[in-house]
């Protein structure tokens, strides 16, 4: 173990919470919440001798065995075996037999009976274990066991037998790899030892439940596990409270009740949250110690470390910053995202350390085979080879991240690193919650996918089945090689032939350079006669100007990539980067489209208006008064009035401790409920007398009933009634735990909800009251606890502590049972509700998002500049006041989505046409035509009677021609043509003599060229045909028979400026060039795109760019991508579609783009309009939440360029 680990071990020794690592057996006294489960485990082990403790990731399997089962056995809880035990514990790793042997040798260091002068004790034991299935039974007989002494073999993380097999020979082993043989031998040893009864040997394994299916790889293992299976149950609410509070109590301090309830609510029912909870508790305890370790641990301590939502991300970032700081003796926060240009630090040493960290964690994660992300354990030797940063540097970083107070990496800090040590991420939660690691894993997956494509292309080229790569694929490959600098150790994980792949890339590059030299030579010959000093000077000046401009373009493209990477969670920063990119890229129609798409999303997702200057600490309650003023209450017991987003005077001290509740009475008097159990009355910031009689618990909720009576609810579950500020009778116990929610109902009735009570059942119930007496039976909710109640019309909305929402309709009579009408489906748990306006509802979520609901319909999605919103208040004019877990107070407003998809009602959009007046006409799968202007329909749909409209064309006189397709009873499809003037049909549908009409092209003043599938009954439906037509009196008249085209079925076709045509197919994804003389087509060169299929095409800016609707399902599909036809290079990143694929495309007069999809949606992307909306957002204050963007020189430059773009 590295010497720098010792101080951390010492500092962490007094912390009663282990963090991400499991509890150890010596920490049994700190382990709570699982006491009821130990007896069942012992009984199963006694009966079967093999106990399989199975549960989801983070459910506490290892801790349960360490601190539950093992101490129980030592105490003699298994009566048939007694209390004399020797226990060995190991993880299988890459060599499971050697791991078991090492554990046995460590437990019996004086086993002279099996010693050898030439071999270590562990080697001798391993040799004996490998001799037969009875190896473990035989070893028991050779070891110095006392009479009646039992042996317990604990195999922790048994799933390593399945995960580590891929480590053998880089995952490319043939035959039966050593890892598989070792795994099979271990399984046989364990099954034989637990199945016999001559020796008292017992086996316990811990395993993740998602690996249960893998057990079928080993004979008899599934049956043994089924017999000895123990599924780890989730903790009840009371058990969670014990696990949180009791370790602190044993260490001499308390967790304040408000924080305890908050933690119980935050962890919810997800078993995976238990490890995240322990990490948050570990960090909260450390923060409490740093501020002096006096008094109880408070909500402020928890909020200071970022709560469960961000604590792990913040801790990992700080760990990285500490490591980077050792490069220069300073501290580099390292907290910016890897996608940002300024994320690598300002010094060379820091930059290299961040890159090394990225390489290590990328090697330990895998998103290529599973998009959800899985751990990829790797030996230290292989990790050193992959990273190439020197063994000492790699080891230093691993030690830094596996320190006892961090435990982000395994093996534990107590184990010295060896060359064959298996390095692994300690818990999957790190992959999900550390945003930087998630980005690294995504980069690794993209790099692996490109390498696999490259290696496959190289093999097929060697077999004569594929050509060399051309741009844009070639440039992507060259960029990948320069950026990733792959080495053989890395490549072996995916494909062993790295040399062949790189040689193929070199050959492709050389072929491209030869072509460029040929073109350059031709240009130089044409310029040979233009010599002269003035010309040379002009060329030099032009070159310098071009280079300067290219530098600006490169920077703008980096800004554009960063803007895209920041979505969706940080739209406020994405807005700034997108505008900075637009400052230069707005002149390029292709680049502007892609940046405009990102900006449209950023504007739609950014709800931030301003961060308010507040002098209060953490905000605990918000109130909107009838006069429009706001009141904010804080954890220090202060109140602050606000008007027009500005504080009125200084904050007022209440002397009530933390303010938990606020209420404005009908006469304008303000009531505040304090942590000390008191109520105080206020008018115009002045107290009305002393505090009302103090209770013995914090006042959590306040409500005024319709008859004027005031009711308060406290932390002990008591209601208290008040009239004229005097108590009515004694406190009324409800049995609902902490009364966190009260709601006034018509007729003087009261609805109460609580959470975290002594009874699980009681805290899940609503109770109805009138005049201090319960009305009817308790109402079961299905919530773990009720934290909010809101009335909306004749409905009541309840929010549970588990993060779910239910909608209720009260019975018509007081005694009638309430009915739960619906449960709103939520992507992530809800933490707070707020009414907005008369009908809408705002919810804040664990992932930092906010959602607007109109009834049951999701009406908006957005983000504030801070995650972890804990308080919400709906204001006038559709605005929202929000307070986060820290000291931030933010003014929000749901953004009006721009350039969002519009439902056409046409089932699918198969064709689009832009008319000279700017109107867009869409042809639908339902056979209808529809006109649009600026995203809004003009008139009703027009039925054509032609079936699906695959093609639309315009005649020279402005008439419209539609190409439709009808399916016959025989299953064949028949195409037809029809001419329109305005909304009037000039002809009936005319059969085309072909299959579906795919494209209509002008071929003269009154002639068109129709391209469609093969004709009826000719067996040529997979081949395209061409037919010329003349429009006579508004009726299409064929000119000759259809002509077959020697090409796969054409799906889309465009005409280039030189008259040639470019076609695409959904079958092979190739672009095909055609020479067109006005009458016939002659096939030209094929242009490979490496796409699986192409659904639609259109040209941008006079044919310079080709816009492609991709149907490639291998790499995500559903993309719109842009190809520069002059350089054969892709432009930027693909434009992602959420649903369907782009079945039709059209360019607008303002160089915008309209996309029609197979789901019937239309989407307008208009860069100038989007730029105007983004600038309005910026200049109106909507991008002020940029704490991580504009905090340094680079961020200020981004903001300067963003504002500059808005001035142009």
Helices and strands as residue ranges (DSSP letters): G 3-5, H 6-12, G 25-30, G 35-37, H 38-48, E 50-55, H 61-64, I 65-69, H 70-74, E 85-91, H 96-107, G 112-114, H 121-131, H 135-142, E 150-156, H 160-163, G 164-171, H 178-195, E 201-208, G 209-217, H 221-227, E 229-231, H 237-250, H 257-267, H 273-290, H 299-304, H 307-325, H 348-363, E 365-366, E 374-375, E 378-379, H 380-387, H 391-401, E 409-410, E 422-425, H 428-433, H 435-462, H 473-484, H 488-491, H 498-527, G 528-530, H 533-565, H 571-585, H 589-605, E 608-612, E 619-624, E 630-634, E 638-643, E 646-647, E 652-653, E 659-664, E 670-674, E 679-683, E 686-687, E 699-704, E 710-714, E 718-723, E 726-733, E 738-745, G 746-748, E 749-755, H 760-763, E 765-770, E 773-774, E 779-780, E 786-792, E 795-800, E 805-809, E 819-824, E 830-836, E 840-845, E 849-854, E 857-863, E 869-874, G 876-878, E 879-884, E 889-893, E 902-903, E 909-914, E 920-924, E 928-933, E 936-943, E 948-954, E 960-967, E 973-981, E 984-985, E 990-991, E 997-1002, E 1007-1013, E 1023-1032, E 1035-1048, E 1052-1055, E 1061-1064, E 1071-1076, E 1081-1087, E 1094-1100, E 1105-1110, E 1119-1124, E 1129-1130, E 1135-1136, E 1142-1147, E 1153-1157, E 1161-1165, H 1167-1179, H 1193-1207
